[in-house]
Amino acid sequence: MFKAKLLLTLSLILMSLQANAQDITIGTVAMDAPVEMIKRMTPLAEYLAQQTGYRMQFRPAPNLDSAVADLGSGKVQIAYMTPIAYIMAHEKHQAIPLVTPLTHGKSTFNLVVVVPKDSPVKKLDDLKGKRFAFGDPKAFLQPAVLLEAGMNIQDFSAVAYLKHYDNIAKAILLGDFDGGIMKDTVYEKFAPQGLRVVYTSPPLASYVFAVSGALDAATQNKLKAAFMALNRPTAEAQSILRTLDQGYDGFQPASDKNYDGERDLIARVKKKRPNECARQLIHCTHS
């Protein structure tokens, strides 16, 4: 009888806790096909739910603009964002940077221009007159990096926007494009299949998990503590990190000033090449 009452009491307590649990929806920029983003984000969402007691859901966005709008409208409370998506969300909706992932121990990443391994292309200039692939058309950090390196969009014979870095890598491997630009860890993933780097950008501030400005401080701190706990050298933590991105090995607290480098890059491009800036869909108001 006592055991039955204890189980009933525990069950009622659990139901009460679940009923009072806060709903948190995680969003993301479309860095990969939706089904792949679900695979990458699900272990993290499940871990955050266990650590915080919140009911965690995942809502992938179809493109950069949608991810920014979702965070601003409250459809998501936290979002995994590229640097430019974060800057837009901060300027438009007062998004707050929470944590940034570490890539091989660094809080930066590089964009790389890649070609097929057996391509005659040896340097960036050799891609003039060739077919080139970008990702999301609103991801203007990509063309800005090329403009800074001296390459204009009209230098290519054809340009396409393939949405996701994985799509760029696959299209180059298939011979559909002579070159393309992608995140360093995506290159690492596909390099064994036959890719080679011909240009590497200067270090760029890492991707970021940003939260809505409307999210209360206590919830922000609880989420941040859960992310930081993934720095423990356990098999579970490393599996969650590697599933999110094969180069990730931890997190550190994020700061808005970390993204001033990207802001300065866009400002320089705007000043030096205003016509190319407009043609390459670089939002020159974000400077």
Secondary structure, DSSP 8 states (H G I E B T S, - for coil): -HHHHHHHHHHHHHHHHHHH--EEEEEE--SS-HHHHHHHHHHHHHHHHHHH--EEEEEE-SSHHHHHHHHHHTS-SEEEE-HHHHHHHHHHH--EEEEEEEETTBSEE-EEEEEETT-S--SGGGGTTSEEEES-TT-THHHHHHHHTT--GGGSSEEEE-SSHHHHHHHHHHTS-SEEEEEHHHHHHHGGGTEEEEEE---EE--EEEE-TTS-HHHHHHHHHHHHGGGS--HHHHHHHHHH-TTEEEEEE--GGGGHHHHHHHHHHHHH-HHHHHHTT--TT--
